[in-house]
Amino acid sequence: MTTYRLDVPELYARLDDLRKQASMSWRDLGAHLDVSPSLFSRVKAGHRPDADALVTFLAWLNLDVAYVTQPDEPAP
């Protein structure tokens, strides 16, 4: 069975694109989604959001998880 991992840079890019389209600051988006604005800084730095935040992001982006995941590379 193939395992998958979250493509954090892709998630951040999609959040950033839609945030800009909505003319929102990161602080505005955090308030809108009821998450800490610092969470976006952590995601930008490559840290994975917790499961609840990920589901919130995907709902706001109107995305299926398949759009921000990729198959994990098998261990050598």
Phi, psi and omega in degrees: 000138179279136173260159183233156176228155179287131176271088186300315178301322178293318177300312180299316180299318180292320176298315182297317179299311182290326176300315179295318178300326180274002182053048181245148170276169176297322179297316177299316181295318177301317178294319180297321182266356182060045173231159179292134177302333179294339177300323180294323176296319179293319178295319178301325180281000176101002179279141180281138175287159175291169185301317181296317179295319180299314179297319178299314179299313182297322178295315180295321179283347184058046183240148168278150181302336181299336181283345182233025175234163175211154179301139177283142179287133178296146178293141180292000000 
